[in-house]
Amino acid sequence: MPENEMTLIEHIGELRKRLTILVVFFVLAIIVSFFLAQPLIQYLQYTEEAKNLTLNAFKITDPLKIFMQVTMILALIITSPLIMYQFWAFISPGLLDTERRATLSYIPFSVLLFLGGIAFAYLILFPYVIGFMLNISDNMNIQETIGINEYFQFLFQITLPFGVIFQLPVLMLFLTRLGIITPMLMTKYRKFAYLGLVIIAAFITPPDIVSHMIVTLPLIILYEFSVVIAKIGYRKFLKAEQQQAIEEQQESLPPN
């Protein structure tokens, strides 16, 4: 039986196999992350943004909580290429050969964009936001007592969403490569996309126009870049569809 004609039981079995692989590798990634978490936490505590802050633990469990959260985040980042590969392997039987090859090549770019989004948020946005908050405290003569748990939660809140948002070009390319959306649709609803990006930026940033623009402008550029990428993917989709139609037509011709 061809792969694209698998029964429901076979699909469930395939899904279980892929989930088992992910669980095993995720456990191994947690073990590796266990040794990486403490050096990373110590590094983040003494960066330019944090070195002038006194980070306090208000609960006896706060250090352990931060350690476990950093361990889990590192494990997810380490495992993310395998997660994407297993997802691709699960859906690939329903794709054409050209689509399989094309979508598989997106995985490295997706990982790089995720890390790039985190780097952008940490190196550009996070220092500005921290400085903005501390300036408000100084202007109001407020002495801040900062909890280490709150500091790291704020760091995660600022950086991790950008890793996800920066997946937009790969997602758009993937969907257009499969013919699910078109660049024309993205262009038609551009103003609604911009509105959504502005709202996302408002949730992520503090309430001042400069930090809002720091986030909104890159998101809009990212969307426009996604439209350009989607046009490339859509042309390849149309070419693959045309080639498939020619092959089906040739197969339907009677033999000489």
Stockholm file with secondary structure:
# STOCKHOLM 1.0

chainA/1-256         MPENEMTLIEHIGELRKRLTILVVFFVLAIIVSFFLAQPLIQYLQYTEEAKNLTLNAFKITDPLKIFMQVTMILALIITSPLIMYQFWAFISPGLLDTERRATLSYIPFSVLLFLGGIAFAYLILFPYVIGFMLNISDNMNIQETIGINEYFQFLFQITLPFGVIFQLPVLMLFLTRLGIITPMLMTKYRKFAYLGLVIIAAFITPPDIVSHMIVTLPLIILYEFSVVIAKIGYRKFLKAEQQQAIEEQQESLPPN
#=GR chainA/1-256 SS CCGGGCCHHHHHHHHHHHHHHHHHHHHHHHHHHHHHHHHHHHHHHTSTTTTTSCEECSSTTHHHHHHHHHHHHHHHHHHHHHHHHHHHHHHGGGSCHHHHHHHHTHHHHHHHHHHHHHHHIIIIIHHHHHHHHHHHHHHTTCCCCEEHHHHHHHHHHHHHHHHHHTTHHHHHHHHHHTTSSCHHHHHHTHHHHHHHHHHHHHHHSCSSHHHHHHHHHHHHHHHHHHHHHHHHHHHHHHHHHHHHHHHHHHHHSCCC
#=GC SS_cons         CCGGGCCHHHHHHHHHHHHHHHHHHHHHHHHHHHHHHHHHHHHHHTSTTTTTSCEECSSTTHHHHHHHHHHHHHHHHHHHHHHHHHHHHHHGGGSCHHHHHHHHTHHHHHHHHHHHHHHHIIIIIHHHHHHHHHHHHHHTTCCCCEEHHHHHHHHHHHHHHHHHHTTHHHHHHHHHHTTSSCHHHHHHTHHHHHHHHHHHHHHHSCSSHHHHHHHHHHHHHHHHHHHHHHHHHHHHHHHHHHHHHHHHHHHHSCCC
//
